[in-house]
């Protein structure tokens, strides 16, 4: 494995994916009532564990790059663009869970004194997912693969 083959974006992506996996074992969401608190990791909530799996997939892509593995062509899109899409989806999944909080199984908790809580893990996980987006965006930008960019590098004149 040759780490010199990795761009800055690859290093950010790989590090962020590893951190996301690490943070997935922290408390992410929970409930509290009258001094009692219960919290769960990312692995308890579907959107959260899907985001972690997507982050791990991006780490695998980064490792494949470092190993010099040639990936198959995807047609009109590139692997960097796919990675950016995956990173955006992972960050969106975590953001959705930050906004909605833990599910209640259809039970209405209003007026009961039970509070839904967001724990430190979900915020650290979201920051790591933003690192995934930043790293993959750097790769797309550095490779000149931004969507809507005209082929050949020179924009048409009017």
MARVO-415034 format. One line per 3 residues: number of its first residue (from 0); their letters; for each residue z negated, x, y negated of N, C-alpha, C. Coordinates in nm, 2 decimals. Atoms other than C-alpha are relative to their C-alpha. Example, Ala and Ser with C-alpha at 12.3 -4.5 7.8 and 13.67 -1.06 7.14 Angstrom:
0> AS> 0.00,0.09,0.12,-0.78,1.23,0.45,0.00,0.09,-0.12  0.00,-0.09,0.11,-0.71,1.37,0.11,-0.08,-0.08,-0.11
//
This chain:
0> XXX> 0.00,0.08,0.12,0.00,0.00,0.00,0.00,0.09,-0.12  -0.01,-0.08,0.12,0.11,0.15,-0.33,-0.03,-0.09,-0.13  0.04,0.08,0.12,-0.08,0.01,-0.63,0.08,0.03,-0.12
3> XXX> -0.08,-0.04,0.12,0.15,0.19,-0.87,0.12,-0.09,-0.01  -0.11,0.10,0.01,0.42,-0.07,-0.78,-0.04,-0.13,-0.07  0.05,0.13,0.06,0.20,-0.34,-0.94,0.01,0.01,-0.15
6> XXX> 0.00,0.01,0.14,0.26,-0.44,-1.30,-0.14,-0.04,-0.05  0.13,0.04,0.06,-0.03,-0.52,-1.54,-0.02,-0.15,0.04  0.01,0.14,-0.03,0.04,-0.89,-1.47,-0.04,-0.02,0.15
9> XXX> 0.04,0.01,-0.14,0.01,-0.83,-1.09,-0.14,0.04,0.02  0.14,-0.04,-0.01,-0.32,-0.65,-1.14,-0.09,-0.11,-0.05  0.08,0.11,0.05,-0.45,-0.94,-1.35,0.00,-0.12,0.10
12> XXX> -0.01,0.11,-0.09,-0.33,-1.19,-1.10,-0.08,0.03,0.13  0.08,-0.04,-0.12,-0.48,-1.01,-0.80,-0.15,0.00,-0.02  0.14,0.00,0.04,-0.81,-0.96,-0.97,-0.05,-0.14,-0.02
15> XXX> 0.04,0.13,0.03,-0.83,-1.31,-1.09,-0.01,-0.09,0.13  0.01,0.07,-0.12,-0.75,-1.45,-0.75,-0.12,0.04,0.09  0.12,-0.05,-0.07,-1.02,-1.24,-0.59,-0.13,-0.06,-0.06
18> XXX> 0.12,0.05,0.07,-1.27,-1.35,-0.85,-0.01,-0.15,0.02  0.00,0.15,-0.03,-1.17,-1.72,-0.80,-0.06,-0.02,0.14  0.06,0.02,-0.13,-1.24,-1.68,-0.43,-0.15,0.03,0.00
21> XXX> 0.15,-0.03,0.01,-1.58,-1.52,-0.50,-0.07,-0.11,-0.07  0.07,0.10,0.08,-1.67,-1.78,-0.76,0.00,-0.14,0.08  0.00,0.13,-0.08,-1.58,-2.06,-0.51,-0.12,-0.02,0.08
24> XXX> 0.13,0.02,-0.08,-1.91,-2.00,-0.33,-0.12,-0.02,-0.09  0.10,0.03,0.10,-2.11,-2.05,-0.65,-0.02,-0.15,-0.01  0.01,0.14,0.03,-2.25,-2.39,-0.74,0.10,-0.05,-0.10
27> XXX> -0.11,0.05,0.09,-1.96,-2.59,-0.90,-0.04,-0.13,-0.06  0.03,0.13,0.05,-2.07,-2.95,-0.93,-0.12,-0.06,0.07  0.12,0.06,-0.06,-2.38,-3.16,-0.86,-0.05,-0.12,-0.07
30> XXX> 0.06,0.11,0.06,-2.61,-3.44,-0.95,-0.15,0.04,-0.02  0.14,-0.02,0.02,-2.96,-3.45,-1.09,-0.07,-0.13,-0.03  0.08,0.13,0.03,-3.23,-3.72,-1.11,-0.15,0.04,0.01
33> XXX> 0.14,-0.01,0.01,-3.59,-3.70,-1.22,-0.05,0.14,0.06  0.05,-0.13,-0.04,-3.63,-3.33,-1.17,0.06,0.06,0.13  -0.07,-0.04,-0.13,-3.43,-3.32,-0.84,0.15,0.03,-0.04
36> XXX> -0.14,-0.04,0.03,-3.09,-3.14,-0.85,0.06,0.04,0.13  -0.08,-0.04,-0.12,-2.83,-3.10,-0.58,0.14,0.05,-0.05  -0.13,-0.05,0.04,-2.52,-2.89,-0.62,0.08,0.05,0.12
39> XXX> -0.09,-0.04,-0.11,-2.22,-2.79,-0.41,0.11,0.10,-0.05  -0.10,-0.10,0.04,-1.96,-2.52,-0.41,0.14,-0.06,-0.01  -0.14,0.05,0.01,-1.58,-2.55,-0.46,0.05,-0.06,0.13
42> XXX> -0.05,0.04,-0.13,-1.54,-2.60,-0.09,-0.03,-0.14,0.04  0.04,0.14,-0.03,-1.69,-2.95,-0.10,0.10,-0.10,-0.07  -0.09,0.09,0.08,-1.43,-3.09,-0.35,0.14,0.03,0.02
45> XXX> -0.14,-0.02,-0.04,-1.07,-3.13,-0.25,0.08,0.08,-0.11  -0.07,-0.07,0.11,-0.91,-3.03,-0.59,-0.04,0.14,-0.02  0.06,-0.14,0.03,-1.14,-2.73,-0.62,0.05,0.09,0.12
48> XXX> -0.04,-0.09,-0.11,-1.07,-2.59,-0.27,0.15,0.02,0.01  -0.14,-0.02,0.01,-0.70,-2.65,-0.31,0.04,0.11,-0.11  -0.02,-0.10,0.10,-0.71,-2.45,-0.63,-0.04,0.14,0.05
51> XXX> 0.04,-0.14,-0.06,-0.89,-2.16,-0.45,0.10,0.04,0.10  -0.10,-0.03,-0.10,-0.64,-2.17,-0.17,0.13,0.05,-0.07  -0.11,-0.04,0.08,-0.36,-2.15,-0.43,-0.02,0.14,-0.06
54> XXX> 0.03,-0.13,0.05,-0.53,-1.85,-0.59,0.01,0.11,0.10  -0.01,-0.09,-0.12,-0.56,-1.68,-0.25,0.15,0.03,0.03  -0.14,-0.02,-0.03,-0.19,-1.74,-0.20,0.07,0.10,-0.10
57> XXX> -0.05,-0.09,0.10,-0.12,-1.56,-0.53,-0.04,0.15,0.03  0.05,-0.13,-0.04,-0.33,-1.27,-0.41,0.09,0.06,0.11  -0.09,-0.05,-0.11,-0.12,-1.25,-0.09,0.13,0.04,-0.06
60> XXX> -0.13,-0.04,0.06,0.20,-1.24,-0.30,-0.01,0.13,-0.07  0.02,-0.12,0.06,0.05,-0.96,-0.50,-0.01,0.12,0.10  0.01,-0.11,-0.10,-0.04,-0.76,-0.19,0.13,0.03,0.06
63> XXX> -0.14,-0.02,-0.05,0.31,-0.82,-0.05,0.08,0.09,-0.10  -0.07,-0.08,0.09,0.45,-0.67,-0.37,-0.05,0.15,0.01  0.06,-0.13,-0.01,0.21,-0.37,-0.34,0.05,0.07,0.12
66> XXX> -0.05,-0.05,-0.12,0.33,-0.32,0.01,0.15,0.03,0.00  -0.14,-0.02,0.01,0.69,-0.32,-0.10,0.08,-0.09,0.08  -0.07,0.11,-0.08,0.78,-0.63,0.10,0.11,-0.07,-0.08
69> XXX> -0.11,0.07,0.07,1.12,-0.78,0.01,-0.01,-0.14,0.04  0.01,0.15,-0.02,1.08,-1.16,-0.03,0.14,-0.06,0.00  -0.14,0.07,0.00,1.38,-1.39,0.04,0.03,-0.06,-0.13
72> XXX> -0.04,0.06,0.13,1.58,-1.51,-0.25,-0.02,-0.15,0.01  0.03,0.14,0.01,1.50,-1.86,-0.37,0.11,-0.08,-0.07  -0.10,0.07,0.07,1.82,-1.95,-0.54,-0.01,0.03,-0.15
75> XXX> 0.00,-0.01,0.14,1.81,-2.02,-0.91,-0.14,0.03,-0.06  0.13,-0.03,0.05,1.43,-1.96,-0.94,-0.04,0.13,0.06  0.05,-0.13,-0.06,1.24,-1.64,-0.88,-0.15,-0.02,0.05
78> XXX> 0.14,0.00,-0.05,0.91,-1.56,-0.71,-0.10,0.00,-0.11  0.09,-0.01,0.11,0.75,-1.48,-1.04,-0.02,-0.14,-0.06  0.00,0.13,0.05,0.84,-1.83,-1.16,-0.08,-0.10,0.09
81> XXX> 0.08,0.08,-0.10,0.70,-1.99,-0.84,-0.15,0.03,-0.02  0.14,-0.04,0.02,0.38,-1.79,-0.89,-0.06,-0.06,-0.12  0.05,0.06,0.13,0.35,-1.91,-1.25,-0.03,-0.15,0.02
84> XXX> 0.02,0.14,-0.03,0.39,-2.27,-1.13,-0.13,-0.02,0.09  0.12,0.01,-0.08,0.12,-2.22,-0.86,-0.12,0.02,-0.08  0.12,-0.03,0.08,-0.12,-2.07,-1.11,-0.03,-0.11,-0.10
87> XXX> 0.02,0.12,0.09,-0.07,-2.36,-1.35,-0.06,-0.11,0.07  0.05,0.11,-0.08,-0.13,-2.61,-1.08,-0.15,0.03,0.04  0.14,-0.03,-0.03,-0.45,-2.43,-0.97,-0.09,-0.02,-0.12
90> XXX> 0.08,0.02,0.12,-0.58,-2.42,-1.33,-0.02,-0.15,-0.03  0.00,0.14,0.03,-0.49,-2.79,-1.37,-0.10,-0.07,0.09  0.09,0.06,-0.10,-0.68,-2.89,-1.05,-0.15,0.02,-0.05
93> XXX> 0.14,-0.03,0.04,-1.00,-2.72,-1.18,-0.03,-0.07,-0.13  0.02,0.07,0.13,-0.96,-2.86,-1.53,-0.02,-0.15,0.03  0.02,0.14,-0.03,-0.93,-3.21,-1.38,-0.14,-0.02,0.05
96> XXX> 0.14,0.02,-0.05,-1.25,-3.16,-1.19,-0.11,0.02,-0.10  0.10,-0.02,0.11,-1.43,-3.03,-1.50,-0.01,-0.13,-0.08  0.00,0.12,0.08,-1.32,-3.34,-1.68,-0.07,-0.12,0.07
99> XXX> 0.05,0.12,-0.07,-1.41,-3.59,-1.41,-0.13,0.02,0.06  0.13,-0.03,-0.06,-1.71,-3.42,-1.26,0.01,-0.04,0.15  0.00,0.03,-0.14,-1.82,-3.48,-0.90,0.02,-0.15,0.02
102> XXX> -0.03,0.13,-0.04,-1.71,-3.80,-0.73,-0.13,-0.07,0.04  0.12,0.07,-0.04,-1.97,-4.08,-0.66,0.03,-0.09,0.12  -0.03,0.09,-0.11,-1.79,-4.25,-0.37,0.01,-0.15,-0.04
105> XXX> -0.01,0.14,0.04,-1.73,-4.56,-0.58,-0.13,-0.06,-0.05  0.13,0.05,0.05,-2.10,-4.60,-0.67,-0.01,0.01,-0.15  0.02,-0.01,0.14,-2.17,-4.69,-1.03,-0.14,0.05,-0.03
108> XXX> 0.13,-0.06,0.03,-2.44,-4.46,-1.16,-0.05,-0.03,-0.14  0.04,0.02,0.14,-2.46,-4.59,-1.51,-0.14,-0.08,0.00  0.13,0.06,0.01,-2.82,-4.69,-1.60,-0.10,0.04,0.11
111> XXX> 0.09,-0.04,-0.10,-2.97,-4.52,-1.30,-0.08,0.13,-0.03  0.06,-0.12,0.03,-3.07,-4.20,-1.46,0.05,0.12,0.07  -0.07,-0.10,-0.07,-2.85,-4.00,-1.23,0.10,0.06,-0.08
114> XXX> -0.10,-0.07,0.08,-2.65,-3.73,-1.41,0.09,0.08,0.09  -0.10,-0.09,-0.07,-2.33,-3.57,-1.28,0.00,0.13,-0.08  0.01,-0.13,0.07,-2.34,-3.20,-1.36,0.11,0.09,0.04
117> XXX> -0.09,-0.11,-0.02,-2.09,-2.92,-1.40,-0.08,0.13,0.00  0.08,-0.12,-0.01,-2.24,-2.59,-1.28,0.08,0.12,-0.04  -0.06,-0.12,0.04,-2.16,-2.23,-1.37,0.13,0.04,0.08
120> XXX> -0.11,-0.04,-0.08,-1.92,-2.18,-1.08,0.13,-0.06,-0.04  -0.13,0.06,0.04,-1.66,-2.43,-1.20,0.05,0.06,-0.13  -0.05,-0.06,0.12,-1.65,-2.27,-1.54,0.05,0.14,0.02
123> XXX> -0.05,-0.13,-0.03,-1.62,-1.92,-1.40,0.13,-0.01,0.08  -0.12,0.02,-0.08,-1.36,-2.05,-1.15,0.12,-0.04,-0.09  -0.11,0.03,0.09,-1.16,-2.20,-1.44,0.04,0.12,-0.08
126> XXX> -0.04,-0.13,0.07,-1.17,-1.87,-1.63,0.09,0.09,0.09  -0.08,-0.08,-0.09,-1.04,-1.70,-1.32,0.14,-0.06,0.02  -0.13,0.07,-0.02,-0.76,-1.96,-1.28,0.08,0.03,-0.13
129> XXX> -0.07,-0.03,0.12,-0.67,-1.89,-1.65,0.06,0.14,0.01  -0.05,-0.14,-0.02,-0.64,-1.52,-1.55,0.12,0.00,0.09  -0.12,0.02,-0.08,-0.40,-1.63,-1.28,0.12,-0.04,-0.08
132> XXX> -0.11,0.05,0.08,-0.19,-1.81,-1.53,0.05,0.12,-0.09  -0.04,-0.11,0.09,-0.20,-1.51,-1.77,0.07,0.11,0.07  -0.06,-0.10,-0.07,-0.11,-1.26,-1.51,0.14,-0.04,0.05
135> XXX> -0.13,0.04,-0.04,0.18,-1.46,-1.37,0.09,-0.02,-0.12  -0.08,0.01,0.12,0.30,-1.54,-1.72,0.05,0.13,-0.04  -0.04,-0.13,0.04,0.31,-1.17,-1.80,0.11,0.05,0.09
138> XXX> -0.11,-0.04,-0.09,0.52,-1.11,-1.49,0.13,-0.07,-0.03  -0.12,0.08,0.03,0.77,-1.38,-1.58,0.06,0.05,-0.13  -0.05,-0.05,0.13,0.79,-1.26,-1.94,0.06,0.14,0.01
141> XXX> -0.04,-0.14,-0.02,0.82,-0.89,-1.84,0.13,0.01,0.07  -0.13,-0.01,-0.08,1.10,-0.96,-1.59,0.11,-0.08,-0.07  -0.11,0.07,0.07,1.29,-1.17,-1.85,0.04,-0.13,0.07
144> XXX> -0.03,0.12,-0.07,1.27,-1.48,-1.64,-0.05,-0.13,-0.06  0.06,0.12,0.06,1.14,-1.73,-1.89,0.11,-0.11,0.01  -0.09,0.12,-0.01,1.30,-2.08,-1.84,0.06,-0.02,-0.14
147> XXX> -0.08,0.03,0.12,1.57,-2.16,-2.09,0.05,0.12,-0.07  -0.06,-0.12,0.06,1.65,-1.80,-2.17,0.14,0.01,0.05  -0.14,-0.01,-0.04,2.03,-1.76,-2.17,0.03,0.12,0.08
150> XXX> -0.04,-0.12,-0.08,2.18,-1.53,-1.91,0.08,0.10,-0.09  -0.07,-0.11,0.08,2.30,-1.20,-2.05,-0.08,0.05,-0.12  0.09,-0.05,0.10,2.03,-1.17,-2.31,0.04,-0.03,-0.14
153> XXX> -0.04,0.02,0.13,2.24,-1.26,-2.61,0.02,-0.15,-0.02  -0.02,0.15,0.02,2.21,-1.62,-2.75,0.14,-0.03,-0.05  -0.13,0.04,0.05,2.54,-1.80,-2.82,-0.01,-0.02,-0.15
156> XX> -0.01,0.02,0.15,2.65,-1.81,-3.19,0.06,-0.13,-0.02  -0.05,0.13,0.03,2.72,-2.13,-3.36,0.14,0.00,-0.07
//
